[in-house]
Amino acid sequence: MLVIVAPGQGAQTPGFLNPWLELDGAADRLHRWSATAGLDLVHAGTGASEEEIKDTAVAQPLLVAAGLVTAAALFPQGVAGAVGAVAGHSVGEITAAALAGVLSEEDALGFVRERSLGMAEAAAATATGMVAVLGGDPEAVLAKLAEHGVTAANNNGGGQLVAAGTLEQLDALKADPPAGARLIALKVAGAFHTAHMAPGVARLEKLAPTLTVADPAVAYLSNRDGEVVGSGAEVLARLVSQVSNPVRWDLCMETLQRLGATAVIELSPAGTLTNLVKRNVKGVATLALKTPADLDKARALVAEHGSQEATA
């Protein structure tokens, strides 16, 4: 069974979309979506600086647009019938929802625009941040985070957690880290996927009723609990609430294994999720679709592993 995954914020690098613009129709798509996204997606993916694309309001629409452009190059007729499941990490869930047919591409770009603006506003309201916590005993790590009032905002599996909270809480955690764990500060605007993002949820709750949704055409895995969600309305509700809920990518990977995944292709800007899958899901072929030069290998994986449905 073939699975398509879409990366989250932080995967973007300056100019990563340049080679994709050489493909017919790619630039036209990005120009068409730019008005909906509220920014020049072509510039963001080609000429913008590292500092520019770190901005939440730029990074999130850019990542969704990039995922949809690269998916279209691999699946010009759509993923239905070729892919067994889709999943995304954080903002990548919106890309996955569009691929599964839950949201139209235009609605996905409109949704991510509101999401990014809401999260940016929430981050500006309180000085918050995120820290990667690598290693240590999992239970001891979680206990130490709780001791300092810090939230485990991402669980990426294999002992990789991302802690989030106020800057004061994170400073206290750095001064008193979990035994055997290494802490790395992340260059993000705020404590994403925590209660600090509640204003962003409220913004999306107003938008959601205006969107048209359909049930997923392929198995859609949710960051909330890693489970398959079969209702389009439920997918949308989860996309709204996920802004302030932890990302359980560890559970998504467990579900991939349970469903019988045999191959995983990560959409551009690729690499982060395939590396996690390699470390945590044994016996699965992986491909990071970074540039059009990877399309032939991707098509070979589709031919070998596609058209198989989830088995559980």
C-alpha positions as CSV (number, residue, x, y, z in Angstrom):
1,M,0.0,0.0,0.0
2,L,1.3,3.4,-1.0
3,V,1.0,6.4,1.4
4,I,1.6,10.0,0.5
5,V,2.7,12.3,3.3
6,A,3.0,16.1,3.5
7,P,5.6,17.9,5.7
8,G,4.9,20.6,8.2
9,Q,6.4,24.0,9.0
10,G,10.2,24.1,9.2
11,A,10.7,21.9,6.2
12,Q,10.9,24.9,3.8
13,T,14.2,26.2,2.5
14,P,14.9,29.2,0.3
15,G,14.4,28.6,-3.4
16,F,13.1,25.0,-3.0
17,L,10.4,25.5,-5.5
18,N,12.7,26.7,-8.3
19,P,13.0,23.4,-10.1
20,W,9.3,22.7,-9.9
21,L,8.5,25.9,-11.8
22,E,10.1,24.3,-14.9
23,L,7.1,21.9,-15.1
24,D,4.2,22.9,-17.3
25,G,1.4,24.4,-15.3
26,A,3.2,24.7,-12.0
27,A,3.8,28.5,-12.2
28,D,0.2,29.0,-13.4
29,R,-1.2,27.1,-10.4
30,L,0.9,29.1,-7.9
31,H,0.0,32.4,-9.5
32,R,-3.7,31.4,-9.4
33,W,-3.5,30.4,-5.7
34,S,-1.6,33.5,-4.7
35,A,-4.6,35.7,-4.4
36,T,-6.4,33.2,-2.2
37,A,-3.3,32.6,-0.1
38,G,-2.7,36.4,0.3
39,L,0.9,36.3,-0.8
40,D,3.1,35.8,-3.9
41,L,3.6,32.1,-3.7
42,V,6.1,32.0,-6.6
43,H,8.3,34.6,-4.9
44,A,8.0,32.8,-1.6
45,G,9.1,29.5,-3.1
46,T,11.9,30.9,-5.3
47,G,13.3,34.3,-4.4
48,A,12.3,34.9,-0.7
49,S,15.0,34.8,1.9
50,E,15.2,32.3,4.8
51,E,13.9,35.0,7.2
52,E,10.9,35.7,5.0
53,I,9.8,32.1,4.7
54,K,10.2,31.5,8.5
55,D,7.2,33.9,8.9
56,T,4.2,31.7,9.8
57,A,1.9,33.6,7.5
58,V,4.3,32.8,4.6
59,A,5.5,29.4,5.5
60,Q,2.2,27.7,5.9
61,P,0.5,28.7,2.6
62,L,3.8,28.0,0.8
63,L,4.0,24.5,2.2
64,V,0.4,23.6,1.2
65,A,0.9,25.1,-2.2
66,A,4.2,23.2,-2.7
67,G,2.6,19.9,-1.7
68,L,-0.3,20.3,-4.1
69,V,2.0,21.3,-7.0
70,T,4.3,18.4,-6.5
71,A,1.4,16.0,-6.0
72,A,-0.1,17.2,-9.3
73,A,3.2,16.4,-11.1
74,L,3.1,12.8,-9.8
75,F,-0.7,12.3,-9.9
76,P,-2.1,14.4,-12.7
77,Q,-5.4,12.6,-12.4
78,G,-5.5,12.7,-8.6
79,V,-4.5,10.2,-5.9
80,A,-7.7,8.2,-5.8
81,G,-7.2,4.7,-7.1
82,A,-3.4,4.9,-6.8
83,V,-2.9,5.8,-3.1
84,G,-4.0,3.8,-0.1
85,A,-3.7,6.6,2.5
86,V,-2.6,10.2,3.0
87,A,-1.3,12.0,6.1
88,G,0.3,15.3,6.9
89,H,2.3,16.7,9.8
90,S,0.7,19.8,11.3
91,V,0.0,22.2,8.4
92,G,0.6,19.2,6.1
93,E,-2.7,17.9,7.2
94,I,-4.4,20.5,5.0
95,T,-2.4,19.3,2.0
96,A,-3.5,15.8,2.8
97,A,-7.1,16.9,3.1
98,A,-7.0,18.5,-0.3
99,L,-5.4,15.4,-1.9
100,A,-8.1,13.2,-0.3
101,G,-10.8,15.4,-1.8
102,V,-12.1,16.7,1.5
103,L,-11.3,20.3,0.5
104,S,-10.9,21.9,-2.9
105,E,-7.4,23.3,-3.6
106,E,-8.8,26.8,-3.4
107,D,-10.5,26.2,-0.1
108,A,-7.3,24.5,1.3
109,L,-5.4,27.7,0.4
110,G,-8.0,29.9,1.9
111,F,-8.1,27.7,5.1
112,V,-4.3,27.8,5.5
113,R,-4.2,31.5,5.0
114,E,-6.6,32.0,7.9
115,R,-4.8,29.4,10.0
116,S,-1.4,31.0,9.5
117,L,-2.7,34.5,10.3
118,G,-4.6,33.3,13.3
119,M,-1.5,31.4,14.7
120,A,0.7,34.4,13.9
121,E,-1.6,36.7,15.9
122,A,-1.8,34.2,18.8
123,A,2.0,34.0,18.8
124,A,2.4,37.7,18.9
125,A,0.1,38.0,21.9
126,T,2.3,36.1,24.3
127,A,6.1,35.4,24.2
128,T,6.2,31.7,23.6
129,G,8.4,29.2,21.8
130,M,9.3,25.5,21.2
131,V,12.2,23.3,22.1
132,A,13.1,19.9,20.7
133,V,13.7,17.3,23.4
134,L,15.8,14.4,22.1
135,G,16.3,11.2,24.1
136,G,15.8,10.4,27.8
137,D,13.2,8.1,29.3
138,P,9.8,9.0,27.8
139,E,7.9,8.9,31.0
140,A,10.6,10.9,32.8
141,V,10.6,13.5,30.0
142,L,6.9,14.0,30.1
143,A,7.0,14.3,33.9
144,K,9.7,17.0,33.7
145,L,7.7,18.9,31.0
146,A,4.6,18.8,33.2
147,E,6.7,19.9,36.2
148,H,7.5,23.1,34.3
149,G,4.1,23.6,32.8
150,V,5.3,22.8,29.3
151,T,3.2,21.0,26.7
152,A,4.5,18.1,24.6
153,A,3.3,19.8,21.4
154,N,4.7,17.2,18.9
155,N,5.5,13.5,19.4
156,N,7.4,12.4,16.4
157,G,8.3,9.0,17.6
158,G,11.6,7.4,18.5
159,G,12.2,9.6,21.5
160,Q,11.7,12.9,19.6
161,L,9.4,15.3,21.4
162,V,8.8,19.0,20.8
163,A,8.0,21.0,24.0
164,A,6.2,24.3,23.9
165,G,5.3,27.0,26.4
166,T,6.1,30.5,27.4
167,L,9.7,31.6,27.1
168,E,10.0,31.7,30.9
169,Q,8.8,28.1,31.1
170,L,11.2,27.0,28.4
171,D,14.1,28.8,30.2
172,A,13.2,26.9,33.4
173,L,13.2,23.6,31.4
174,K,16.6,24.3,29.9
175,A,18.0,25.0,33.4
176,D,16.5,21.8,34.7
177,P,16.3,19.4,31.7
178,P,15.1,15.7,31.8
179,A,17.9,13.3,32.6
180,G,19.6,12.0,29.5
181,A,17.8,14.4,27.1
182,R,19.2,17.0,24.8
183,L,17.3,20.2,24.2
184,I,17.5,22.2,21.0
185,A,15.7,25.6,20.7
186,L,13.5,25.8,17.5
187,K,13.3,28.9,15.4
188,V,9.5,29.3,15.5
189,A,7.2,32.2,16.2
190,G,5.3,30.7,19.1
191,A,4.0,27.6,21.0
192,F,2.1,25.9,18.2
193,H,-0.3,23.1,19.0
194,T,-0.9,24.3,22.6
195,A,-3.6,26.3,24.4
196,H,-1.7,29.4,23.5
197,M,-3.1,29.0,19.9
198,A,-6.7,29.2,21.0
199,P,-7.3,32.5,19.2
200,G,-6.3,30.8,16.0
201,V,-8.9,28.1,16.6
202,A,-11.6,30.7,17.1
203,R,-10.7,32.3,13.7
204,L,-11.0,29.0,11.9
205,E,-14.3,28.2,13.6
206,K,-15.8,31.2,11.9
207,L,-14.4,30.1,8.5
208,A,-15.3,26.4,8.7
209,P,-19.1,26.8,8.0
210,T,-18.4,28.6,4.7
211,L,-16.4,25.7,3.3
212,T,-17.7,22.8,1.2
213,V,-16.4,19.4,2.3
214,A,-16.6,15.9,1.0
215,D,-15.7,12.6,2.6
216,P,-12.1,11.4,1.9
217,A,-11.6,9.4,-1.3
218,V,-8.7,7.6,0.4
219,A,-7.8,6.8,4.0
220,Y,-7.0,10.0,5.8
221,L,-4.9,9.8,9.0
222,S,-5.4,12.4,11.7
223,N,-2.7,14.0,13.8
224,R,-5.0,14.0,16.8
225,D,-4.8,10.2,17.4
226,G,-3.3,8.7,14.3
227,E,-6.6,7.1,13.4
228,V,-8.3,7.0,10.0
229,V,-11.2,9.6,9.7
230,G,-13.9,8.7,7.2
231,S,-16.1,11.8,7.5
232,G,-15.2,15.0,5.7
233,A,-17.0,17.1,8.3
234,E,-14.9,15.4,11.0
235,V,-11.7,16.0,9.1
236,L,-12.5,19.7,8.9
237,A,-13.4,19.8,12.6
238,R,-10.1,18.2,13.5
239,L,-8.2,20.6,11.2
240,V,-9.7,23.5,13.2
241,S,-9.0,22.1,16.7
242,Q,-5.6,20.7,15.8
243,V,-4.2,24.3,15.9
244,S,-4.2,24.0,19.7
245,N,-3.8,20.2,20.0
246,P,-0.6,18.2,20.1
247,V,0.6,16.5,16.9
248,R,0.8,12.7,17.4
249,W,2.9,11.8,14.4
250,D,4.1,8.8,16.4
251,L,0.6,7.4,16.3
252,C,0.2,8.2,12.6
253,M,3.3,6.0,11.9
254,E,1.8,3.2,14.1
255,T,-1.3,3.3,12.0
256,L,0.6,3.2,8.7
257,Q,2.2,0.0,9.9
258,R,-1.1,-1.4,11.0
259,L,-2.8,-0.6,7.7
260,G,-0.1,-2.4,5.8
261,A,1.9,0.4,4.3
262,T,4.7,-0.8,2.0
263,A,5.9,2.5,0.5
264,V,5.8,6.2,1.6
265,I,6.4,9.2,-0.7
266,E,6.8,12.6,1.0
267,L,5.9,15.6,-1.0
268,S,8.2,18.6,-1.4
269,P,9.9,20.1,0.6
270,A,10.6,16.5,1.5
271,G,13.0,14.7,3.8
272,T,11.8,15.2,7.4
273,L,8.9,12.7,7.4
274,T,10.6,10.0,5.4
275,N,13.5,10.1,7.8
276,L,11.1,9.6,10.7
277,V,9.4,6.7,8.8
278,K,12.7,5.1,8.1
279,R,13.6,5.1,11.8
280,N,10.2,4.0,13.1
281,V,8.4,1.9,10.5
282,K,10.4,-1.1,9.4
283,G,10.3,-2.7,6.0
284,V,8.7,0.3,4.2
285,A,10.2,1.8,1.1
286,T,10.5,5.6,1.3
287,L,11.1,8.4,-1.2
288,A,11.6,12.1,-0.5
289,L,10.2,13.9,-3.6
290,K,12.5,16.9,-3.4
291,T,12.8,17.9,-7.1
292,P,11.4,16.8,-10.5
293,A,14.5,14.7,-10.9
294,D,12.9,12.3,-8.3
295,L,9.7,11.9,-10.3
296,D,10.8,8.8,-12.2
297,K,11.7,7.0,-9.0
298,A,8.4,8.1,-7.5
299,R,6.5,6.8,-10.5
300,A,8.2,3.4,-10.1
301,L,7.1,3.2,-6.5
302,V,3.6,4.1,-7.6
303,A,3.6,1.4,-10.2
304,E,4.9,-1.2,-7.7
305,H,2.9,-0.2,-4.6
306,G,-0.1,1.8,-5.8
307,S,-3.7,0.7,-6.2
308,Q,-3.6,-1.2,-2.9
309,E,-6.2,-0.2,-0.3
310,A,-5.7,-0.1,3.4
311,T,-6.1,-3.6,4.9
312,A,-7.2,-2.7,8.5
